[in-house]
Amino acid sequence: MSTADRGHWRIERDSDQILWLWADKADASANVLSSEVLRELDGHLTRIRAEAPRGLVVLSGKKSGFIAGADIKEFTRIQGEDSGYRLIHAGQAVLDRLAALPFPTVAALHGFALGGGLELALACRYRIAVGDERLTLGLPEVQLGIHPGFGGTVRSVQLIGVKAAMRLLLTGKPVRAEEALRLGLVDRLVGAEALRDEARRLILEPPPPRRAALLERMLSWTALRPWVVPSLTAQVASKVRREHYPAPYAIIDLWSRYGARGPAAFEAEARSIARLFVSETARGLIRVFLLQDRLKALAGKSAAPLERVHVIGAGVMGGDIAAWAALRGCRVSLHDSDAARIEPALARARELFEKRLRTADKVAAAVQRLSADPEGRTLAEADIVIEAIVEDLEAKRTLLQRIEPHMKPEALLATNTSSIDIGALGAGLQRAERLVGLHFFNPVAHMPLVEIVAAPASGEAAVRTASAFARTLDKLPLPCRSAPGFVVNRVLMPYLQEAMHAAAEGVPLEVIDAAAVAFGMPMGPIELADVVGLDVAAHVGAIVAQGLGRPVPDLAPLRARIAAGQLGRKSGAGFYPWQDGKAVKAPATGTAPEDLTDRLILILLNECAACLREGIAADADLIDAAVVFGTGFAPFRGGPLAYARARGVNAVVERLQGLAQRHGERFEPDAGWAGLARGAGEAQQPRTPPE
Ligand code: NAI
């Protein structure tokens, strides 16, 4: 070991002359392939080669799994294409040395092997894995706007063939044990206790190494590749646009040109990822990944475990929150003043369990954890009580005051209100410090964000506990201040309303939606209004406007449909007719007004600047995180304020001024832009991803 080594790897030699190389990154609970870890590996490989053992087994000294991937923090320090290339080329060279060892090498995996971790395993001659339900193998780089860079785009195709490899590479989705074996990604699955024995056996009696089946190899021939490329491209094009997400297109392009063969394929991989590293998309997606880590880290630990959850209100939200909490292991009781509402909620919960849990035992256990409580008997035992009844101040206040005396003194009291001030709800409580907003989004199972809303009276402990609870539920907590619409609904409303202004001016609905989708939104604002429910959108819009002292917008297209009972998806028709849960749309014909996209997006950005100025969330990064995880705002743009910075704050302000002259004062630039132009609320140093 050289003196500079921090001991990220350990090495043992046994009596069979087999070397066991343990990845065990210093001061970390999971392994990542930082430059330093790779450098140390390189030193070991040089010495190992010189030692000429009978074979080498690479395995992990961490309980959690093998290697989680590259060190994503390092990506944020890449300044230009050249430095990205150097970083990747150095990593490639280390794995090339591993692949070139002249004796059998085995990667012995458990838990996970992801990204660079799986690429390291691919550079070994054999792979075996503990075949339990934790096993997750994948190449998720595309989700960060890049692709594998340590030879993964080449070796994956060589090992499992182009079809299977492209599925891993293009979707970034991991595979589990059985599938990994079926694809040939691993040679064998074993029990944890047999991992070392099996690795030893492979070294002592090495079979011919696996490679893709002949037919699969033929597809990589120069003459056949042009026949395969169009279908791969069509698959990607049906999901994402090249200008938004260039990485999957680059992966196909690499294979199309080099057929996963020879040194040129590796070199092209390194050059391609270096280009992607400096793209806006990769910067945006890596930023979003680190924001997600920041929200996870914000949760901290709760003093007491929150095992028993009592939900009041078994409607759309209460029912789904109860189901989700039970799925995640809490014991949940569900109450409603109308007992007939509980049964359908339990039936929905069962569907969720069946969809998400793999075995009948687990479904049965989840069903057991969720119970109907029409009398409200378990209230007194709950660690957290979540109120999700109708959106009405008086009804909620009366309920909270009635239940408070029956709760455990240390229990947390939470409300899922989407628009009512938490301070107003807490007035009259004996211990208002334990009340917080726990604002889930609809549909609960799909939306990752939960706003943790604090009134001035909310105690720090309650906020911390609520955040920790959100993590228990595998959601991302976003601490914010109680103010009209909190963050997400506050910025979403002007965006939806602007779409309706455009509709009232006669811009076809499909054209409006297409403009937002072309910007990168997951769906257009008109369709989103239908999904939210036009009555809900109108109600929340009015409350937010009133709360901010603004005129309530009178939106004719919205008013007309609500009057006709067309409330959106839930009533079968809104702006669009709905069939089988899908909006029936005509093709977007007609030209969009030149300023349509900016009208939709900049009015949202303007509201973000206002939220920052008012301190609704603590900094610009948190506002970006709220809007990305709460609305799906074009993730590859890194968040609304990151987008504004990339475009230039002054340019955004000027454009808003132009829009204000043309369309009215709702576009007047907020005073918050001045702070952003000076760099206040700048992205903070990203936190280290948890290791
Ligand atoms: P919902 O109308 O589907 O359900 C409300 C339920 O509360 C009904 O089953 C009703 O019987 C029950 N209820 C009414 N008064 C009660 C009382 N005093 N005691 C016990 N149960 C009572 O409403 P939804 O949509 O589930 O909304 C619930 C809360 O969640 C509201 O505060 C709403 O603003 C909020 N929210 C709604 C979202 C949505 O998309 N629907 C999204 C995020 C928050």
Residues whose N, C-alpha, C, O or C-beta is under 5 A from the ligand:
A	BS01	NAI	I312 G313 A314 G315 V316 M317 G318 H335 D336 S337 D338 R341 A388 I389 V390 E391 L399 N416 T417 S418 F440 F441 N442
